[in-house]
Amino acid sequence: MMNRRMLLAATMAAMGMRHSAFGSDPKSQGFFVPAEGSPHTRTWMCWPSDPSVYSSKRRWKARSLAEHRSYFESVQETIGRLAAAIAEHEPVTLLAEKKHHALASRLCGPKVQLLDIPTDDIWARDSGPVFLRNGKGSIAILDLNYNGWGAKTPRIQKDSRISAAIAENLGCPYFKADIVGEGGAVEFDGEGTIILNESSWVNDNRNPGKTRDEIEAALKAGLGVETVIWLPGVRGGVTDDHIDGSLRIVRPGVLIMGGRIGGTSERGRARAEAKKILSKTKDARGRSFEITHIPSAVDVRSTEEYFFTGYANYYVGNGAVFTPSFGDAKADAYAVETLGRLFPERRIVSLDVDRIYENGGGIHCVTQQQPAP
């Protein structure tokens, strides 16, 4: 009997695509993960198609059907506005089942391309692929086997197929990982270094029985890197503390940390420990790290209990950086000023995207860049 991996290999072969286990193959074939700030061919995003994803959330169970529908429509409108904003700077391809195209087109505008690939939810960074590139300018796709953040969500039937579907659409080499993870769980500088939180990788809800050394070896081979910097992170929550919610690589040797560092909370202590580790660590090219801190917003518009108020989850596009505006005038202005100083060659685009941040993620979580050749 043909098992799932054998079936996927046969399917990829029938598509004329290269299929490989995530061992040494991507790196040995010259592929590596480029910096997010390198030029993009496009940004990929996903359409929110299932209202039950939002109506099932704990804070919404007591609300009326009309309130559920209105909220879901506002999530769709937010994704449309963000896609349209990014499309002013680079091509955007939005994945959506054909039956949703009329609405998505109206909300996203004429510059956003729609592609008939079904989706469950909006988190393209995690359900979508990691794009690799080689020295000849060819791209490849790495599928990290999205499993709903360790089975935290049951609605992944469509989202778990996105990476393979994009590879089929592009006709590019496709690498299937032997470990489980998400794109938001790893930061990379494009020059051989990745930074990640142990909490979202060395975790039995994703990689049962695998040691940190085994996971590190797989990451090095799959992403084409030499240096893996492990920070502690915090287990729990939806993602088990993805790195892109609190720490970002601006460029090699330059980092942004968001949120509160220190204090009595578990996250604050983890951030303090992360900063301590980074202060004593060098990257793959021997550089020490310069760290800039952007505090979270406090006086915000949203009244949702689990509102994510950090600024580290920005997205770097061609000629622009997209960052949230939370309604905290002082904090919003400080974030824009700081990002402008760190990205002087790019326009800083500040957007009200509260509906994304009310659901545990941010702008970076709903976007995925495809590097230019």
C-alpha positions in Angstrom: 0.0 0.0 0.0 1.3 3.5 -0.9 1.7 5.7 2.2 1.2 9.4 2.4 4.9 10.3 1.7 5.1 7.9 -1.2 1.9 9.2 -2.7 3.1 12.8 -2.4 6.4 11.9 -4.1 4.5 10.2 -6.9 2.3 13.2 -7.3 5.2 15.6 -7.4 6.9 13.4 -10.0 3.8 13.4 -12.1 3.8 17.2 -11.9 7.4 17.3 -13.2 8.6 18.6 -9.9 11.6 17.5 -7.8 10.6 15.9 -4.5 13.1 15.4 -1.7 13.3 14.6 2.0 14.5 17.5 4.2 17.9 16.0 4.9 21.0 17.4 3.2 19.4 17.9 -0.2 18.4 21.6 -0.4 21.8 22.8 0.9 23.7 20.3 -1.2 21.9 21.5 -4.3 23.0 25.1 -3.5 19.7 26.4 -2.1 19.5 28.8 0.9 17.0 31.1 2.5 17.6 34.7 1.4 17.0 37.7 3.6 13.4 39.0 3.8 14.7 42.4 2.8 16.2 41.2 -0.5 14.1 42.1 -3.6 10.8 40.2 -4.0 9.1 38.8 -7.0 5.8 38.9 -5.1 4.1 38.6 -1.7 1.8 35.6 -1.1 -1.3 35.9 1.1 -4.3 33.7 2.1 -8.0 34.6 2.1 -10.1 34.0 5.2 -12.7 31.6 3.9 -14.1 29.8 7.0 -16.2 32.0 9.4 -16.3 29.1 11.9 -12.6 29.7 12.6 -13.5 33.0 14.2 -16.9 32.1 15.7 -15.4 29.2 17.6 -12.9 31.4 19.5 -13.6 31.5 23.2 -14.3 35.3 23.3 -17.0 35.0 20.6 -19.0 32.0 21.7 -21.6 34.2 23.6 -22.2 36.6 20.7 -25.0 36.5 18.1 -24.9 35.0 14.6 -25.1 38.5 13.2 -22.1 39.6 15.3 -20.1 36.6 14.1 -20.8 37.4 10.5 -20.0 41.1 10.9 -16.7 40.3 12.6 -15.7 37.8 10.0 -16.5 40.3 7.2 -14.3 42.8 9.0 -11.4 40.3 9.0 -11.9 39.9 5.2 -11.9 43.7 4.7 -8.7 44.0 6.8 -6.9 41.4 4.7 -8.1 43.2 1.5 -6.8 46.6 2.7 -3.4 45.1 3.6 -3.1 43.3 0.3 -4.0 46.5 -1.6 -1.4 48.4 0.4 1.4 45.9 -0.3 0.3 45.8 -4.0 1.3 49.5 -4.3 4.9 48.4 -3.9 5.1 44.9 -5.4 2.9 42.2 -6.9 0.6 40.3 -4.5 -0.9 36.9 -5.1 -3.8 36.0 -2.9 -4.9 32.4 -2.5 -8.6 31.9 -2.5 -11.0 29.3 -3.8 -12.7 30.4 -7.0 -16.1 30.9 -5.3 -14.6 33.7 -3.1 -12.9 35.6 -6.0 -15.7 38.2 -6.5 -15.6 39.3 -2.9 -11.8 39.1 -2.6 -11.4 41.1 -5.8 -13.7 43.8 -4.6 -11.9 44.1 -1.2 -8.4 43.8 -2.5 -8.6 46.0 -5.6 -7.4 45.4 -9.2 -3.7 45.2 -8.4 -4.0 41.9 -6.4 -3.8 38.7 -8.4 -6.2 35.9 -7.2 -5.2 32.3 -7.5 -7.6 29.4 -7.2 -6.0 27.6 -4.3 -8.4 26.8 -1.4 -7.5 28.1 2.1 -8.8 27.8 5.6 -7.3 30.8 7.3 -5.1 33.8 6.8 -1.7 32.7 8.2 0.4 32.5 5.0 3.7 32.7 6.9 3.0 29.4 8.7 0.7 27.4 6.3 2.6 28.6 3.2 6.1 27.6 2.1 9.6 28.9 2.9 11.1 30.1 -0.4 14.7 29.1 -1.1 17.1 30.5 -3.8 20.4 29.3 -5.2 23.4 31.2 -6.7 21.9 30.8 -10.2 18.7 32.7 -9.3 16.5 29.6 -9.3 13.9 29.3 -6.5 12.7 26.3 -4.6 10.0 25.6 -2.0 10.5 24.1 1.5 7.3 22.6 3.0 7.5 22.6 6.8 4.5 20.3 7.2 2.2 22.8 8.9 0.1 20.8 11.5 -1.9 23.7 13.0 0.8 24.8 15.5 0.9 21.4 17.1 -2.7 20.5 16.5 -3.9 23.7 18.2 -6.5 24.2 15.4 -8.3 21.4 13.6 -9.0 23.4 10.5 -6.0 22.7 8.3 -7.3 20.4 5.6 -6.8 23.1 2.9 -4.0 25.1 4.6 -1.8 22.0 4.9 -1.7 21.6 1.1 -0.8 25.2 0.3 3.0 24.7 -0.1 2.6 21.8 -2.6 0.0 23.8 -4.5 2.2 26.9 -4.9 5.1 24.7 -6.0 2.9 23.1 -8.6 1.7 26.5 -9.8 5.3 27.8 -10.1 6.8 24.6 -11.4 9.7 24.9 -9.0 11.6 22.3 -7.0 9.8 21.2 -3.9 11.4 19.9 -0.7 9.3 18.1 1.9 10.6 18.5 5.4 11.2 15.6 7.8 10.5 18.0 10.7 7.4 20.0 11.5 7.5 23.8 12.0 6.3 27.1 10.6 7.8 30.0 8.8 7.0 32.4 11.6 9.1 30.3 14.0 12.4 31.1 12.3 14.3 34.4 11.5 17.1 34.4 9.0 19.6 37.0 7.8 20.4 35.6 4.3 24.0 35.2 5.3 24.0 31.9 7.1 22.4 32.7 10.4 18.9 31.8 11.8 17.4 32.6 15.2 14.6 30.7 16.7 12.8 29.9 20.0 13.3 26.4 21.2 9.7 26.4 22.6 8.2 26.2 19.1 10.6 23.6 17.6 11.8 21.2 20.3 8.3 20.4 21.2 6.4 17.0 21.1 3.4 18.7 19.5 5.5 19.1 16.4 8.6 17.0 16.6 8.0 14.2 19.1 11.2 12.2 20.0 13.6 14.5 18.1 16.4 16.2 19.9 17.5 19.8 19.5 20.6 18.6 17.7 18.6 16.6 15.3 16.2 19.5 14.6 19.2 21.9 14.2 20.9 19.6 11.7 17.6 19.4 9.6 17.3 23.2 9.7 20.9 23.8 8.6 20.5 21.4 5.7 17.0 22.5 4.7 17.6 26.3 4.9 21.2 26.3 3.7 22.6 28.0 6.9 25.6 27.4 9.1 24.7 29.0 12.5 21.5 28.3 14.5 21.0 30.6 17.5 18.6 29.1 20.1 16.6 31.3 22.4 14.3 29.8 25.1 10.8 31.1 24.2 7.7 30.2 26.2 5.6 27.1 25.6 1.8 27.6 25.4 -0.5 29.9 23.5 -1.3 29.1 19.9 2.2 29.1 18.4 4.4 28.2 21.4 6.0 31.7 21.1 7.0 32.2 17.5 10.2 34.2 17.2 8.7 36.7 14.7 6.4 38.0 17.5 9.2 39.4 19.6 12.5 39.4 17.6 13.4 40.3 14.0 16.5 40.5 12.0 16.7 44.0 10.3 19.9 43.1 8.5 22.9 41.0 9.4 24.1 41.9 12.9 21.1 44.3 13.6 18.0 43.1 15.5 14.7 44.5 16.8 13.2 43.2 20.0 9.6 43.9 20.8 7.4 43.7 23.9 8.5 43.8 27.5 12.0 42.7 28.4 12.4 41.5 32.0 9.9 41.8 34.9 8.1 39.0 36.6 6.1 37.5 33.7 7.3 34.3 32.0 7.5 36.0 28.7 9.4 39.0 30.1 11.9 36.7 31.7 12.3 34.7 28.5 13.0 38.0 26.6 15.6 39.0 29.1 17.3 35.6 28.8 17.2 36.0 25.0 18.8 39.4 25.1 21.5 38.0 27.4 22.2 35.1 25.0 22.4 37.4 22.0 24.7 39.8 23.8 27.3 37.0 24.0 26.7 35.4 20.6 28.1 36.0 17.1 26.4 35.3 13.8 27.8 33.1 11.0 30.1 35.8 9.8 31.5 36.6 13.3 29.4 39.8 13.9 28.1 40.8 17.3 24.5 41.9 17.5 23.2 45.5 17.9 19.7 45.3 19.4 17.0 48.0 19.3 13.9 47.7 21.5 10.4 48.8 20.5 8.0 48.6 23.4 4.4 47.4 22.9 1.5 49.7 22.6 -0.6 50.3 25.7 -3.5 52.7 25.0 -5.0 50.8 22.1 -8.3 50.9 20.1 -9.2 47.3 20.4 -11.0 46.0 23.5 -10.4 42.4 22.7 -8.8 40.5 25.6 -6.1 38.7 23.6 -5.1 41.7 21.4 -1.4 41.4 20.3 0.1 44.8 20.7 3.7 44.3 19.6 5.5 46.1 16.7 8.1 43.5 15.9 5.8 41.6 13.5 6.2 44.0 10.7 6.7 43.0 7.0 9.5 44.2 4.7 8.4 44.6 1.1 10.0 46.2 -1.9 10.6 49.8 -1.0 8.4 49.7 2.1 7.9 48.4 5.6 4.4 47.6 6.7 3.7 48.1 10.5 0.6 48.2 12.6 -1.1 51.3 14.1 -2.8 50.4 17.3 -4.3 53.8 18.2 -1.7 54.5 20.9 -0.4 57.8 19.4 2.9 57.8 21.3 3.8 54.2 20.8 2.7 54.2 17.2 4.8 57.2 16.4 7.9 55.7 18.2 7.5 52.5 16.2 7.3 54.4 12.9 10.3 56.6 13.8 12.4 53.7 14.9 11.6 51.6 11.8 12.3 54.6 9.7 15.7 55.0 11.2 16.5 51.3 10.8 15.1 51.1 7.2 16.1 54.5 5.8 15.7 53.4 2.2 12.1 52.3 2.6 8.8 54.0 3.2 7.1 53.1 6.5 3.5 52.3 6.0 1.4 52.3 9.2 -1.9 50.5 9.0 -4.9 49.8 11.2 -5.1 46.0 11.0 -6.5 45.4 14.4 -8.6 42.4 13.3 -5.4 40.5 12.5 -3.8 41.3 15.8 -7.0 40.4 17.7 -6.5 36.8 16.5 -3.0 36.2 17.8 -0.8 37.3 14.8 0.3 40.2 12.9 1.3 41.6 9.4 4.3 39.3 9.1 2.2 36.3 10.0 -0.2 36.8 7.0 2.4 37.5 4.4 5.1 35.4 2.7 7.7 36.8 0.4 8.9 35.1 -2.8 12.5 36.2 -3.5 13.5 37.6 -6.9 15.9 35.5 -9.0 
